[in-house]
């Protein structure tokens, strides 16, 4: 007989193992050597396919599964040839073959299968390394959109969906990021790649390889890992210079994307940075940016980036301010000369010489103070684009050339048209440069929140080695080092306390005002502040692996993301400058052919004013400034936002669904009642229940076990443990069959419970969760477990209701227990007795009623519902899983954080709309006025000087309005009390 070892799947307990034993015992010459829930080893002369069919008929999976990409199959006959070869082999149980892929389950090795396919004249294509990609999605409005995109991914092949909801996709794939984005775009949606924090030790195994062994053999048993490690996305940051408007953003992104190795790029105009995902040669990227006419340098880390940005901002402010003063010192006297009666006309040789001299001085101004406008516009022209610099250069250049032509050849113009506009040239340069200076100063304030986070990181740490304490640079600290934390100092790295106790202020990370007590075994986070005591702690996460570093990176990434409004602005900005140039040309033609005499003067003034007043800079800054400030302010409030699209979604939420356990309650359940119905006393019932619950990871199980430990009860071993989702658990304790669960579990096993309904109702009326305990199919008791409400749940629920939100409580508890909790909190909408897989259906039902839903849960157990809702909000203390999976993660465990997040999202979206409205209205009104539509009413044209001032003011207004978000305060402010 042959001996073979095969993997098993969907085998959950020893009852399942017993079923397989019984089924295979019916086969002749089949002897089981060893079997568990992971694999089976047997000796048999029976056909392997018969063994497969027996196990398959029980609902379990057996055998190795391979999905091999194929080449060389050109038609249906080729597919049939391969299928015929597979059907003749007893060690191939099941197969599906297409021209591109063979999906095979059987008892043969992958090499044997590959050799078989090769012998038929076809090839197995070497599979490229899979990697994890994360994308921000937009355009998906409901669950059907998610289903449609899922189908697209399945059609494409080689894409495993790790997470997928309406705003976020995390995939394991061999495709490049650009290929995946193309698939999403083809489905009618939009995607941008995001940075992910992947654990490099995480592995993804092939289907059916739930046991750690993979390579099969017919004679001996051995193991070999075939796990696939996802690669970590490499994201690099560049500091940019030379950008002035939204057109520049598009130009830089267009220049970087073709560089080999670049998967995606996000350019932030407000920050003057570029986040580049992929593995390109960074020198090639920098060169591509320089070739496009801009400057770029590598940002090694947050401290370096901050220092260089501060240097750039300071230098930019000083340069612009100096240039503005020089230009205005020339322009203001000339303008005053004209206003107070001085002649600006060329009517004599003396005036020619005088204004000729002024023209040369103005030319000197243009080639010094104003040179950047002309250099940048020339670079843009060489790359076939137009920017704000193009408009300024054309406007000021046209005014100067016209004026010099009047000076040199006055006879070419009618007497009334011999007006010079040198003062306009100087004043426009001066006012726009002054606007840039003030904008740079205001823009430097937008990242104050992020800089405060960076400031939390201390630069040194006290290392303890051999009992000796020494202060060292943070770069010298390694994992597992022992560090001393003194009173009043900041925690240097993430770690765990090994000696001492103290109170630590974590408000800068969580937004929680009260200091947290820390003692041996507790975790401490980098950047938090020790208050009084002294601690020894062991370093665990250092450098970029600390919670603080990841929060900084997450905030940086979110600030560079773009909501739908921003993409609308980008689309308009891409055609804005060319459109303005066309309008200026049309304006010039209309005034030249139809305007009053001197038409050439009117033509010049109108066209120049149109070019100068248009402000693509305000349009480009409108949304990035609001996003940058809003995301930073959220971080200060202990709210981590994955991308700006999530903020736009959250601003329109009208219904908040709250999971009860751990959200409305403390998440620390306790046994509060034990009711016995046989000769066992309370302690004996508790001992029996706790013994059964040893195999469970449910929070209620932990409450029962902790209660037994507090009473010093000795627990008995449990066997054949099984958990039924949404019902309860069962197992064998002291040779007795024991079950613990709700009425669904009792009904499933025909256990009578009607006689104890009064006790059940009494426990439920106290707000506790009653669970039935049965032994040998007889009810023997009820255990009441209560999870106390959080101290701020009532005020938080009322606050959300006052905001006009419908609050719904969603729980798996009985309706009576849930209704008691809801009555205490003033919640009118309660959905109870919901199985874990039924929560998503409840969210979908609300959406079908036209509701826009935010789901609040723990981010793990409620994953399907969180994915289906418009916005998923994870409650918790900022664990790795929460940070990676949620659209919003609340660093402090308080429902007020949900209201804070929604209020801030509304304020940020309102701020974006104000900025965009201001930019659109300014240009929509300013350009026609500049073109002269009011001339029939006023008899005068708008001065180019006023146009230049208005242009500068529009950008300053946008930046200043965005900075108002830094002053945002939630409607609820917690009362800070000393916790001693």
PyMOL commands that set and color helices and strands:
alter all, ss='L'
color gray80, all
select helices_A, chain A and resi 14-25+48-57+76-87+110-119+143-156+177-186+246-257+282-291+302-339+349-368+371-382+388-408+410-412+415-417+422-443+448-455+474-476+507-510+543-545+547-560+564-594+599-613+616-636+644-650+660-664+682-693+699-710+743-748+754-765+793-802+815-825+836-848+863-868+880-885+896-931+935-938+944-967
alter helices_A, ss='H'
color red, helices_A
select strands_A, chain A and resi 2-9+30-35+39-44+61-62+64-71+92-97+101-106+123-124+131-138+159-164+168-173+190-194+203-204+228-229+235-241+262-268+273-278+295-298+460-465+468-473+482-485+494-499+502-505+516-518+523-524+529-530+535-541+639-641+655-659+670-676+718-724+728-733+736-741+769-775+778-786+806-810+829-831+853-857+871-874+888-890
alter strands_A, ss='S'
color yellow, strands_A
deselect
rebuild
show_as cartoon
